[in-house]
Amino acid sequence: MSSSLPPVFYHFFRTPLPYARTLALQEQLHALQLSQRRLGVHKDVLLLLEHRPVYTAGRRQHENSVRDEKLRLTNIGADFINTLRGGELTYHGPGQIVGYPLLDLSRYSPAMGIRDYICRLQKTLELHLREGHGIEPSASEHTGVFLNPTTKVASIGVQVRHRLTTHGFSLNITEEPLSWFNQIVACGLADVRAGSIEGVEGRPISLMDEIPVLIERFGKLYEREMVEMDPNNEGEIGRAILEVEEIARQAGPWATEPIEAPIA
């Protein structure tokens, strides 16, 4: 671990978050990092969370091209959001860990490139499967982590602006996300289905238990000390995080499985 690099401050949200408000939080923190970087006081942050059920489209998909899908998928109980991340249509929801690293790649010497950044994300997830669950990932030409050539357990989609990262990765822990994934061609891969750690293990897996060790492996691959954030002591960043947590608590229950469309 490089002693010359400052720590990454992490926060885990214990209530599933609405995607649109979380996207706004990322943009807010990105703007703060950009403005504070001029003063040399900006912090790198890792947000870990579950989302309420949501389908998201990547920047290569125009709103008109996914209009019919948006209508169909919102009718089964999920939100639908167009984003500026890389990749294509995918799903996020309970039972899946989503990670949003908000890192300044220029802190590294030399500055870390986007390809290296994505490679380290992938290696973090692969290491988690190997060390935490004895699962050997399958090699693939596609970005993400695969259990075998046709089963994907983790996705990666990032955006980098001014050397500051947003968006990130998702990892299916329980089987709950799978029925939602079955409603779409995820990431544009027609012959690939979604899998989960729980499905491989054949026993219940606690998502909460995965968080500490995943954070540790993230720090190892990015050569950073990981420090838990106290939002009450983090000024504007902390206030923004607490506001999103309150919005999540007030949002109430969410659909636990897709709503079946009525027979015509």
C-alpha positions in Angstrom: 0.0 0.0 0.0 1.4 3.3 -1.1 2.1 5.6 1.9 2.1 8.6 -0.4 -1.6 8.3 -1.3 -4.3 9.5 1.0 -7.0 7.1 2.3 -10.3 6.3 0.5 -13.2 7.1 2.7 -16.1 4.6 2.4 -19.7 4.5 3.3 -22.3 1.7 3.2 -26.0 2.6 2.9 -28.1 0.1 4.8 -31.4 1.0 3.0 -31.7 0.4 -0.7 -31.5 3.7 -2.5 -33.5 5.2 -5.4 -31.3 5.2 -8.4 -32.1 8.7 -9.7 -31.3 10.4 -6.4 -28.1 8.3 -6.0 -27.0 9.4 -9.5 -27.6 13.0 -8.4 -25.5 12.4 -5.3 -22.6 11.1 -7.5 -22.8 14.3 -9.6 -22.9 16.4 -6.4 -19.8 14.7 -5.0 -18.0 14.9 -8.3 -18.6 18.7 -8.4 -17.3 19.0 -4.9 -14.2 17.0 -5.6 -13.5 19.1 -8.7 -13.8 22.4 -6.8 -11.9 21.2 -3.7 -9.1 19.7 -5.8 -8.0 23.3 -6.6 -7.4 23.7 -2.9 -5.8 20.3 -2.5 -8.4 19.2 0.1 -10.6 16.8 -1.9 -11.3 13.3 -0.6 -11.6 10.0 -2.5 -14.8 8.2 -1.7 -16.3 4.7 -2.1 -20.0 4.4 -1.8 -21.4 0.9 -1.3 -25.2 0.2 -1.5 -28.1 -1.7 -2.8 -30.6 0.0 -5.2 -34.3 -0.2 -5.3 -35.3 -2.2 -8.4 -34.1 -0.2 -11.5 -33.1 -0.8 -15.1 -30.4 1.6 -16.4 -29.4 2.3 -20.0 -25.9 3.3 -20.9 -24.8 6.4 -22.9 -24.7 4.5 -26.2 -28.5 3.9 -26.0 -30.6 6.9 -27.0 -33.9 7.5 -25.2 -36.0 6.8 -28.4 -34.3 3.4 -28.9 -35.3 2.2 -25.4 -38.7 3.9 -25.2 -40.7 0.6 -25.5 -38.5 -1.2 -23.1 -38.8 1.6 -20.6 -42.6 1.3 -20.7 -42.6 -2.5 -20.4 -40.1 -2.6 -17.5 -41.7 0.2 -15.5 -44.9 -1.7 -15.8 -43.4 -4.7 -14.0 -42.4 -2.6 -10.9 -39.0 -1.2 -11.6 -37.6 2.3 -12.3 -35.9 3.0 -15.6 -33.1 5.6 -15.9 -30.9 6.7 -18.8 -27.3 7.3 -17.7 -23.9 8.4 -19.1 -22.0 5.4 -17.9 -20.4 2.9 -20.4 -22.2 -0.3 -21.2 -25.8 -1.1 -22.2 -29.1 -2.0 -20.4 -28.7 -3.6 -17.0 -30.5 -4.1 -13.7 -29.7 -3.1 -10.1 -31.6 -4.0 -7.0 -31.7 -5.6 -3.6 -29.5 -8.7 -3.2 -26.8 -7.0 -5.3 -23.8 -4.9 -4.0 -23.3 -1.8 -6.1 -20.1 0.1 -5.7 -19.5 3.7 -6.8 -15.8 4.6 -6.4 -15.3 8.4 -6.7 -11.5 8.5 -7.1 -9.1 11.1 -8.4 -6.9 9.0 -10.8 -4.4 11.8 -11.0 -3.3 11.1 -7.4 -1.3 8.1 -8.7 2.1 8.6 -10.2 1.9 8.4 -13.1 -1.8 9.1 -13.3 -3.8 5.9 -13.6 -5.4 5.4 -17.0 -9.0 4.3 -17.5 -8.0 0.9 -18.7 -5.9 0.2 -15.6 -8.7 1.6 -13.4 -11.3 -0.8 -14.9 -8.8 -3.7 -14.8 -8.3 -3.2 -11.1 -12.1 -3.1 -10.5 -12.4 -6.4 -12.3 -9.5 -7.9 -10.4 -11.1 -6.8 -7.1 -14.3 -8.6 -7.9 -12.5 -11.7 -9.1 -10.3 -11.8 -5.9 -13.5 -11.5 -3.8 -14.9 -14.6 -5.5 -11.7 -16.6 -5.1 -10.7 -15.7 -1.6 -14.2 -15.2 -0.1 -16.1 -18.1 -1.8 -13.6 -20.4 -3.5 -15.1 -19.5 -6.9 -12.8 -19.4 -9.9 -14.1 -16.8 -12.4 -14.3 -17.8 -16.0 -12.2 -15.9 -18.6 -14.3 -13.8 -21.0 -13.7 -11.3 -23.8 -16.4 -9.1 -22.2 -16.0 -6.6 -19.4 -17.4 -7.9 -16.1 -17.0 -11.2 -14.1 -18.3 -14.5 -15.3 -19.0 -17.8 -13.5 -18.8 -19.6 -16.8 -18.9 -18.4 -20.5 -22.7 -17.9 -20.3 -23.3 -16.8 -16.7 -22.3 -13.3 -15.5 -22.1 -12.5 -11.8 -20.7 -8.9 -11.9 -20.9 -5.9 -14.2 -18.7 -2.8 -14.6 -19.7 0.5 -16.2 -17.7 3.7 -15.4 -17.4 7.3 -16.4 -14.3 9.4 -16.0 -14.3 13.2 -16.3 -11.3 15.4 -15.3 -9.6 12.2 -14.0 -12.4 11.8 -11.5 -14.4 8.6 -11.6 -18.2 8.0 -11.2 -20.5 4.9 -11.6 -18.7 1.6 -11.0 -19.6 -2.0 -10.4 -22.3 -4.4 -9.3 -22.0 -7.9 -7.8 -24.9 -10.3 -7.5 -24.8 -11.8 -4.0 -28.3 -13.4 -3.5 -30.6 -14.9 -6.1 -33.1 -12.0 -5.7 -31.9 -10.0 -8.7 -32.1 -13.0 -11.1 -35.8 -12.9 -11.9 -35.4 -9.2 -12.8 -32.4 -9.9 -15.0 -34.5 -12.5 -16.9 -36.7 -9.7 -18.2 -33.9 -8.2 -20.3 -30.9 -8.9 -22.5 -28.4 -7.5 -20.0 -25.4 -5.7 -21.3 -26.3 -6.5 -24.9 -25.3 -10.2 -24.4 -28.1 -12.3 -25.8 -26.6 -15.7 -24.9 -25.6 -14.7 -21.3 -27.7 -15.0 -18.2 -27.2 -13.6 -14.7 -25.8 -15.7 -11.8 -25.1 -15.1 -8.1 -22.7 -16.1 -5.4 -25.7 -17.6 -3.5 -26.6 -19.7 -6.5 -23.1 -21.2 -6.7 -22.8 -21.8 -2.9 -26.2 -23.4 -2.7 -26.8 -21.7 0.7 -28.1 -18.3 2.0 -25.4 -15.6 1.8 -25.6 -12.5 3.9 -24.9 -9.3 1.9 -23.9 -7.5 5.0 -21.1 -10.0 5.6 -19.7 -9.4 2.2 -19.1 -5.6 2.7 -16.1 -5.5 5.0 -14.0 -8.0 3.0 -15.0 -6.4 -0.3 -13.7 -3.1 1.0 -10.5 -4.7 2.2 -9.9 -6.2 -1.3 -10.7 -2.9 -3.0 -8.0 -1.2 -0.9 -5.5 -3.9 -1.7 -6.0 -3.6 -5.5 -5.9 0.2 -5.5 -3.1 0.4 -3.0 -5.1 2.5 -0.6 -5.9 2.6 3.1 -9.7 2.3 3.5 -11.3 4.5 6.3 -14.9 4.3 7.3 -16.6 7.7 6.8 -18.7 9.4 9.6 -21.1 11.5 7.5 -21.8 13.7 10.6 -18.2 14.9 10.5 -17.8 15.3 6.7 -19.3 18.7 6.0 -21.1 19.0 2.7 -20.2 15.5 1.5 -21.7 14.1 4.8 -24.8 16.2 4.6 -25.5 15.0 1.0 -25.1 11.3 2.1 -27.4 11.7 5.1 -30.0 13.4 2.9 -30.1 10.5 0.5 -30.3 8.0 3.3 -33.4 9.9 4.7 -35.0 9.9 1.2 -34.4 6.1 1.0 -36.1 5.6 4.4 -39.1 7.6 3.4 -39.5 5.9 0.1 -41.1 2.9 1.7 -41.3 -0.7 0.4 -40.3 -1.8 -3.1 -41.3 -4.7 -5.4 -39.4 -7.9 -4.4 -40.0 -9.6 -7.8 -41.3 -8.5 -11.2 -45.1 -7.9 -11.4 -46.6 -10.3 -13.9 -48.2 -8.5 -16.9 -51.9 -9.2 -17.2 -53.0 -11.7 -19.9 -54.7 -9.8 -22.8 
